[in-house]
């Protein structure tokens, strides 16, 4: 079974509002880091918990965001889709 690439385009990088640690953001904007981008500076772990899904700042050891699934099992797609010509 083959999938049309347009049907799977949501698997490509589509983030337009990244979720970041506010402390990392403040440090980056304040110039207290030599990182070239906030994305480069931020260190996060992302994964499932007993309640849902958590984004954790490793740099500051604090919760950035936690999604509570309330016992529901949302759809998740773990397939990797690469654009032609990508490395």
C-alpha positions as CSV (number, residue, x, y, z in Angstrom):
1,X,0.0,0.0,0.0
2,X,1.5,3.3,-1.1
3,X,0.6,6.7,0.4
4,X,0.4,9.9,-1.6
5,X,3.1,12.2,-0.2
6,X,0.5,15.0,0.2
7,X,-1.5,12.8,2.6
8,X,1.7,12.4,4.7
9,X,3.0,15.9,4.5
10,X,2.0,16.5,8.2
11,X,4.9,14.3,9.1
12,X,7.3,16.9,7.7
13,X,8.6,19.8,9.9
14,X,5.5,22.0,10.3
15,X,6.1,23.6,13.7
16,X,5.2,27.3,13.6
17,X,4.9,28.0,17.3
18,X,7.6,26.1,19.2
19,X,7.2,25.2,22.9
20,X,10.2,26.3,24.8
21,X,11.3,26.7,28.4
22,X,10.7,30.3,29.5
23,X,13.9,30.3,31.5
24,X,15.9,29.2,28.4
25,X,14.1,31.9,26.4
26,X,14.9,34.6,28.9
27,X,18.6,33.6,29.0
28,X,18.8,33.5,25.2
29,X,17.0,36.8,24.7
30,X,19.1,38.4,27.5
31,X,22.3,37.5,25.7
32,X,23.6,35.3,28.5
33,X,24.4,32.5,26.1
34,X,26.6,32.2,23.0
35,X,24.1,30.0,21.3
36,X,23.2,31.0,17.7
37,X,19.5,30.1,18.2
38,X,17.0,29.4,20.9
39,X,16.5,26.0,19.3
40,X,20.2,25.2,19.7
41,X,20.3,26.5,23.3
42,X,17.2,24.6,24.6
43,X,17.7,21.1,25.9
44,X,14.4,19.2,26.3
45,X,13.2,15.7,26.9
46,X,9.8,14.8,25.4
47,X,7.9,11.6,26.2
48,X,4.9,9.8,27.6
49,X,4.0,9.7,31.2
50,X,1.4,7.8,33.2
51,X,-0.9,10.7,32.8
52,X,-0.1,11.8,29.2
53,X,2.8,13.5,27.5
54,X,5.5,15.8,29.0
55,X,8.0,18.3,27.7
56,X,10.8,18.7,30.3
57,X,13.7,21.2,30.4
58,X,16.9,19.4,31.1
59,X,18.9,22.6,31.4
60,X,16.7,23.9,34.3
61,X,15.2,20.6,35.4
62,X,11.6,21.9,35.2
63,X,8.3,21.1,33.5
64,X,7.7,23.1,30.3
65,X,4.3,21.5,29.5
66,X,2.3,18.4,30.4
67,X,-0.7,17.1,28.4
68,X,-3.2,15.1,30.4
69,X,-4.9,12.6,28.2
70,X,-7.4,11.8,30.9
71,X,-7.2,8.1,30.1
72,X,-7.8,8.6,26.3
73,X,-5.4,7.3,23.7
74,X,-4.9,10.0,21.1
75,X,-3.7,9.0,17.6
76,X,0.1,9.1,17.3
77,X,2.2,8.6,14.1
78,X,5.8,7.6,14.6
79,X,6.7,7.0,11.0
80,X,9.6,8.9,9.6
81,X,9.0,10.8,6.4
82,X,12.0,12.4,4.6
83,X,11.8,14.9,1.7
84,X,13.5,13.6,-1.4
85,X,17.2,14.7,-1.5
86,X,17.4,15.1,2.3
87,X,20.3,13.6,4.1
